[in-house]
Amino acid sequence: MNKSELFELYEILGLILPGAVFVYGMSQLFPGFISFSFTNNLSAGALGVFVILSYAVGHMVQVGGEYVEIFWRKMRGDPTEWIREGKKQLFTDYQIKKLEQEIPDRLGIDRNQFHLGELNRKQWLNIHKQMYIAVVAAGNGKRLEKFHAIYTMCRGLVAALLLLAIFSLFRFSPETWYVPSLLLVFAGLLFYRMAKFERHAVHELFLQFLQLPKEGTEKKKEKQD
């Protein structure tokens, strides 16, 4: 999968899909506000307008997704910082020690001045970005990009469903009491998947970083060839 395909995957999962869910939901809650008809066959032009509208709305929905992310990280913390904070939910002691050895060697940092527990958040964020770039540049970012796309999709869908649950209260009646309840249940399920794929992405990044070939080994192979 090349870069353009990965970018399209991110757009479809992270922007168009959450936007489409929100637009469709609003069309059901407020038929006079959005006049798209999903019961009849859509023309190619109407479908194109719906996709473009979903793409634009998806960007706005992801603003709500960012607040969902902030809320979750205040509750549980940022998985990218668990190692720096001494938490071991994702890695063994051996893997953490291996990272402390490999990070300075691969990123050109003085090993004597590198200690995970002594880094501040800004320093660790910069190192984390360098690790990400190194993995992608080595051509090992395929699964990592997929995990990020699915995480972003779940985050956007959670925000879309929560917004629809709020708007559904304006149309609340005894006959439709189940609508906001179902929306909140679906949002909760997707929230669980969001948190899971966030951990998958962090785990994948560090494992792929540990598997990167060393420069010395590559040079030896080139000389042998």
N, C-alpha and C positions, 0 to 999 in steps of 0.2 A: 504494500500500500504506500503510494507516494504522498508527498506533502499536500498536494491539492486535494486528494481524496480524503485525507485526514481532516483538512479544513472544512470540507463539505460535510463530513460526518459530524463535526462539532456544530456547524450551523444547523443541520437538520435536528440533531438531538437536543442541543442546548438552547436553541433560539426558536426555530420554526415550530417544533412540537409543543413546547409550553405555551407559545403564543397561540397556536391553533386550538389547544384545549381551552384557553381563556376566551378566545373569540367565540368558539362554539358554545361554551357555557353561557356567555353573556347573551348570545342570540336566543338561547332557550329561556333565560330568565327575563329578558327584555326584548321581545320580538320586534317592537317598534323602534328600538334603538339601533339594532343591527339587522338588516333585512335579508341576510343570506338565507336561502332555502336549501336545507340539506336533505329534504325528503325526495326531491326530484333530481334528475341528472343535471349536474353542473356543466355548463359549457366550458370550453377550454379557457376563454377569456375570464369568466367568473372564477374559475379555479386558480388562474394566475393571480388575479387580484386578491383572492383569499390567502394564497401563499405569501405574497408580498406583505399583506396586512399582518399576517401571523408573524412574519419575520420582524417587522417593525414593533409589534406589540410584545414579541418575545424579549426584545431588549429592555422594555419597560418592566416586564414581569421579572426579569433577572435582577432588577434593582431590589425588588422584594426578596428575591433569592439571596442576595447579599446580606440582607438583614436576618434572614433565617440562618445563614452561615455564622454571622456574628453572635446570634443568640446561642447556637449550638456550641461554639467554641468557648463562650463564657461559661457554659455549663460543664463541658467536658475537657476543654483545652484543645490546642492545635496539635494534631498528630505529628506534624513535621517537627514540633519542638519537644516531643516526649523524650527523645534520646538526650537532648541538651539538658532537660530537666531531671534526668536520672530515672525516668520511667521505662519499664521494660515490657510493655504490653505487646510490642511487635517483634522484638529481637532478643536473641540470647546474649549472655555475657560475652561469649566468644565473638559474635557478630559485631557487638558494640566496640570491643577492643580492636577488631579488624578494621572497622571504620575509622577509629582514632589513628590507626597506622596509615591507612590508604588515603584518607582525605588530604593530609599535608603533602604526601609524596606525589599524588596525582595533580594537585592544584598548586603546587609550588609554594607551600607554606612551610615556614620553619617549624619542624616537629617539636623542638624544645619549647616553642612558644604557643603550641596548639594544645588546648585542653577543652574538651567539649563542655564540661560543666562551668567553665569560666567565661564562655562566650556570652555576649549580650544578644538580645533578640535581633537587632539590626545586623550584627556580624554573622549570626547563624543564617539569617535570611539570604544574605549575599552568597554565602557558601552553598546553601541549598540550591540557589539559582545556577551557580557554577556546576554543581553536580548534575542538575537537570540538563544543562546545555551539553555537558560532556557525554551523557548517555545518549541523547538525541543525535549528536554529531557522529557518534560511533555506529549509528544505525540500529540501536537497540531500544528505540522509544516507541515501537509499535503498540505493545500492550499497554504501556504507560499512557499514551495518547488516548487509547480506547477507554481506560479507566477514568481519565479526566473528563472525557466526553460524556460518559454515563453518569458520573458524579454531577456534572453541570446540568444534565437533563433532569435528574432527580431533584436537584435543588430548584430548578425552574418550575417543575411540576408541583412541588410542594407549595411554592409561592402562589402559583396559579389557582390551586385548589383552595388554599386558605382565603385568597381574595374572593373567589366564587362563593365560598361559605359565608363570608361577610355580606356580600351583595345579595345572597339568597334570603337573608333576614329581612330585606326590604320587600320581598315577595312572600313572606311567611304566611301560612294559613294552616289550619288544623289538618287539611288534606295533604299538605306538602311538608309536614314536620320532619320527615325522614331525609329530605334533601341536604340540609346543612350537616346532619349527622353523618350521612354517607360520605360527603365531601371531606369531613374531618377524619374519618376512618381511613380513606384512601390517602389523604395527606400524611397521616401517621405511618402507614405502610411504606410510602415512598421516602419519608424521612429516615426510616430505618435503613433502606437501601442506600440513601445518600451517605449516611455515616459509614456504612460498610465499604462502599467504593472509595470513599476518602481514605480509609485505612489501607485498602488494596493499593491505591496509587502511591502512597508513601512507602509502603513495604516494597512495592515493585521498583521504585526509584532507587532505594538504597541497595537492594539485591543486585540490580543491574549495574550499579556503580561498582560494587565489589567484584563483578565478573568482567569488568573492562580489562582488555589485554594491557600488559605493562609495556611501556615504550622500549625498554631494553630487550624484551622478548621479541617484539616486532622487528627491531633492527637486526637481531641475530637471524631471524627467518629471511629477511631481505638479503642479507649477505650470503646465506646458504643458497638462496635461489639464484 
